[in-house]
Amino acid sequence: MNVEFIRRFCLSFPHATEKLQWGDDLCFKVGGKIFAAMWLGSVPQRLVFKCNPETFAELVEQDGISPAPYVGRYKWVSLQRLDVLPWSELKDLLAQSYEMVAAKAKVRRPAQAKAGKPRRARKRKNIKL
């Protein structure tokens, strides 16, 4: 598994984008919020992503996985190398991270658009001068 393989997988999610931030960090976002990031400047490359509390507790017990710097308290983990977990497990974890972040991001999902949910019009306030 390599950087390009993970990059293609993360960009396969609906509305997923990528942005190079903070120097050499490749961030994968949905609705402007990060769901995964790779530290390209480190050797080997590192990967961080969000987990649910139970998964977080299990993962940080494994060698090569630790709470992510700055955001570990929000249940983000850091893989010290890209091959710490088998691809099938990592793929599931990245999908879960995407789903958790997308649920809170301001993204209009295709199911919502098809359902024809109308947007509420904002009332204009009369401003008296």
Residue, then its C-alpha position, 0 to 999 in steps of 0.5 A: m500500500n502506498v500514498e497514491f493508493i490511499r489518495r485514490f481511495c479517499l478521493s473516491f468518496p462523494h464530495a471528497t477533496e484534497k488539499l496540501q496544507w501546513g507544508d507537506d500534509l495532504c488533507f482529505k476533506v468533505g464539506g471543508k472538514i478533514f477526515a484523513a491526512m497524510w504527512l508526506g514529509s515524514v519517512p515513512q509517511r504517516l496517516v491520521f484519521k478519526c475513529n469512534p471511541e471504541t475503535f480508538a481505544e483498541l487501535v492505540e493499544q497496537d504497536g505503530i498506532s498512537p493518538a494523533p498529535y493535537v487531535g488525539r483527544y477527539k479520537w483521531v489516531s496516527l499510524q506511524r507507517l502506512d503498513v501498520l494495518p492490513w488494507s481491508e481494515l484500513k479501508d473500513l476505518l477510512a470509510q468510517s472516518y469519512e462517514m463521521v465527518a460527512a455527517k457533521a459537515k455541511v454537505r448536501r448528500p445525493a439522497q437528500a437532493k433526490a428526496g426533494k427537501p426544499r431549502r428554507a428561505r430566510k426571512r429578510k429583516n426590515i432594517k430601519l435607518 
